[in-house]
Structures are given as structure tokens and as C-alpha cells.
Amino acid sequence: MNITVKKIETPAEFEGKGYVHWKAIREAYTGLASQDYLERQTLEKCVEMAYQWPDNVLVAKDGDKVAGFVGYGPCRDEDLSETGEVIALYVLSEYYGKQVGYTLMQAALEQLSGHRKIALWVLKENGRAIRFYEKCGFRVDGTEKPIKLGRELVECRMILTR
């Protein structure tokens, strides 16, 4: 396995990002989001989203295959000016434990190097993701918000201060 991380550019990479998003939602959110919500997140919708938001996206590739992606940018939270944000990070489950998520996170943090603080939002019930983000240096800051994924869930905010 030889993982390379690069800016998303080619049609194959956009299609691959859409597939990773679609598959990873099912892998990570089954049992958290409602089944109805998961079924509404079609592969076509995820590929369309990939093309709609091409900026600030890096893909992790295993040869020609997209194994994961990360989206980043300025923080969207009004109470956190001058903060960067990791907006999305998804990796196919077959790459769990193989440093793909960590490599993507480090690449995003490098892109956000002008920010002293980095925020992200994660489902409070997603213990696996929270443990991963904690290993990357993020800490829950106590801020929470509801999110509807076919049923009411709660997202918690995590902050990395450098």
C-alpha cells in the first residue's frame, strides 16, 4: 500500500471522493443515523456534492483508488474567529488502522498552518471518531449542537490549539 495525498483534480478523483463519502457514511453512521437517512444518501448525491465543493479538498489515494478525503477551510462558527476547521474527514473502513486518516489530518493541518486553533464537529455518539481526533490532539470544548440525521443526534465540537 502506497498512500499519496493530493488536491482533488481529476474526474476519477471526484467520483472516488463521492464513493468514499457514500460508503463511509454507511460504515460510520449505521446504528447512529436512521436507516431512512442512510438510504437517502445515494451514491449519485455524494458524487454530485464532490463536484459542487471542489475547493479545499485533499484525497488519499492507494494507487488509482481514492481511500479517503478531507475537507478544510476557515471555521464556520461565529464564536471562533481566526480559527481553521476540518469540515469533513472520511476513510473507507478497509483502511482503518493504516494511517490513512492520520495522513489526511496532518495534510489538512498543514494547509491550515496559518491558524493557531482548528475546530471540527463530530457526532457525540461516534466514539471511534472522537478517539481518533483525540489522538490527533483535539479536545472536546463543551460546545454542542443538535443535528438531524433522520433522527435527532448531537454533535460536539473539538478544538486543537497549537
Sequence and secondary structure as in RCSB ss.txt:
>XXXX:A:sequence
MNITVKKIETPAEFEGKGYVHWKAIREAYTGLASQDYLERQTLEKCVEMAYQWPDNVLVAKDGDKVAGFVGYGPC
RDEDLSETGEVIALYVLSEYYGKQVGYTLMQAALEQLSGHRKIALWVLKENGRAIRFYEKCGFRVDGTEKPIKLG
RELVECRMILTR
>XXXX:A:secstr
  EEEEE  SHHHHHHHHHHHHHHHHHHHBTTB HHHHHHS HHHHHHHHHH  TTEEEEEETTEEEEEEEEEE 
  TT TTEEEEEEEEE GGGTTTTHHHHHHHHHHHHTTT SEEEEEEETT HHHHHHHHHTT EEEEEEEEEESS
SEEEEEEEEEE 
